Amino acid sequence: MSEANSQATSTVLESGHQSYIQNYGNASLVIDRGEGCRLWDMNGKEYIDLGTGISVTNFGHRHPEMEKALQEQMGKVWHTSNLYYLETPIRLAEQLIASSFGERVFFCNSGAEANEAAIKLARKFASATRAPENRTILTFEGSFHGRTLATVTATAQPKYQEGFEPLPAGFRHCEFNNVAALEAAFDDSVCAVLLEPVQGEGGVNPAHPGFLKRIRELCDANDALLMVDEVQCGMGRSGHLWAHEIDGIKPDVMTLAKALGNGLPIGALVAGPKAADVLQPGSHGSTFGGNPLSCAVALTALRLAKDDDTLDNVARQGHTITSYLEGLDRELSLFKEIRGRGLMLGAELNDEYAGEAGAIGKHCTEHGLLLLQAGPSVVRFLPPLVIDEATVATAMDRFEKAIRAWLAERATS
Ligand SMILES: Cc1ncc(COP(=O)(O)O)c(C=O)c1O
């Protein structure tokens, strides 16, 4: 690392610390460029990216087909608003419908915005038959649905809500994967259930087999909407194009964002027959929704996510990483549980190491590996869906070295 590069990094970091509102805390890395499964910082140091910008760059950085699609669209038109139709977003809507239970699509810019639209849609759906006090939306402990006031209220984790009261009314929270609690919480006032088929931020918790089926039955019996948040677990990440397919159910609404744009901002709400005609002209909107640049990239991302080769690779590499972690655990007794679906994996630390996922992450960064936490005690792996055997092997080698360095540091402190 040259003296000049190191100085440039320090200057950018210092400027970031000074000029950003401090809602994220301070970063210690300045990323300069990316290619495929790798990123490089301003000092030229290389990292394998097993975080994918929180399940966004599923097909790696600067995917050549996506760059081509983006350049083609850039040469045509960037923005018109939804006062006019554009072909590219319409093609994307068609493709989303053809690949799912959906009949119609609404585009926006982020996961929170897609969930906000789902919440509004559920309320509008219920407004035809129910008084406002009977329009409750049921969500689950450990969930994460976004940071707007309504989505943070749907997010049944107090740490995201504290200080932002008064929170909007009409939400009820229930224990995840507990059928008895679900049945007890489900009364006539519930007009919709919103859940992640695999919870991400809450610790990488897949829905137990049959849980979504039971929710579907209760929604049907109560004329309520089943809404799945596939912002993190969708787009092939679970080994299926949509994670709700694992339980063989059809939801009424699905929200998407993150990997749909592989790095360009986009959100989408896909509505099935029961929900497709609820939002009528003037009821909802978004200036940038359906931006053609994002949609041009998303068309490629969706085509690749559906591809059998992609989904086979997700299953194969997910299995390899899990086996690797199990092997390391047999030797070092690190984990309470290794869980997840496909390439959405969480390794929960033993009680002895509880709260140390962040420290492990720091050692991984030093060893050229970027990964995430899901809460203080879960090390989270969200690799690109196109990662190959050799890159997984190098990444796991770096992970092991990082773990040994962390254990050695612990032993001496
Ligand atoms: C399941 C889920 N829903 C919604 C969101 C919010 O998405 P965004 O940050 O794009 O608003 C996230 C973000 O992590 C998420 O994981």
Ligand as a Chemical Component Dictionary entry (heavy atoms), coordinates in Angstrom:
data_LIG
# 
_chem_comp.id                   LIG 
_chem_comp.type                 NON-POLYMER 
_chem_comp.pdbx_formal_charge   0 
_chem_comp.three_letter_code    LIG 
# 
loop_
_chem_comp_atom.comp_id 
_chem_comp_atom.atom_id 
_chem_comp_atom.alt_atom_id 
_chem_comp_atom.type_symbol 
_chem_comp_atom.charge 
_chem_comp_atom.model_Cartn_x 
_chem_comp_atom.model_Cartn_y 
_chem_comp_atom.model_Cartn_z 
_chem_comp_atom.pdbx_ordinal 
LIG C1 C1 C 0 -36.734 -8.306 4.275 1  
LIG C2 C2 C 0 -36.477 -6.849 4.067 2  
LIG N1 N1 N 0 -37.511 -6.029 3.817 3  
LIG C3 C3 C 0 -37.338 -4.715 3.610 4  
LIG C4 C4 C 0 -36.096 -4.148 3.681 5  
LIG C5 C5 C 0 -35.926 -2.672 3.452 6  
LIG O1 O1 O 0 -35.369 -2.471 2.214 7  
LIG P1 P1 P 0 -34.709 -1.044 1.845 8  
LIG O2 O2 O 0 -33.500 -0.885 2.690 9  
LIG O3 O3 O 0 -34.413 -1.157 0.377 10 
LIG O4 O4 O 0 -35.738 -0.010 2.131 11 
LIG C6 C6 C 0 -34.984 -4.949 3.948 12 
LIG C7 C7 C 0 -33.630 -4.369 4.066 13 
LIG O5 O5 O 0 -32.709 -4.945 4.543 14 
LIG C8 C8 C 0 -35.189 -6.340 4.149 15 
LIG O6 O6 O 0 -34.160 -7.154 4.427 16 
# 
loop_
_chem_comp_bond.comp_id 
_chem_comp_bond.atom_id_1 
_chem_comp_bond.atom_id_2 
_chem_comp_bond.value_order 
_chem_comp_bond.pdbx_ordinal 
LIG C1 C2 SING 1  
LIG C2 N1 SING 2  
LIG C2 C8 DOUB 3  
LIG N1 C3 DOUB 4  
LIG C3 C4 SING 5  
LIG C4 C5 SING 6  
LIG C4 C6 DOUB 7  
LIG C5 O1 SING 8  
LIG O1 P1 SING 9  
LIG P1 O2 DOUB 10 
LIG P1 O3 SING 11 
LIG P1 O4 SING 12 
LIG C6 C7 SING 13 
LIG C6 C8 SING 14 
LIG C7 O5 DOUB 15 
LIG C8 O6 SING 16 
# 
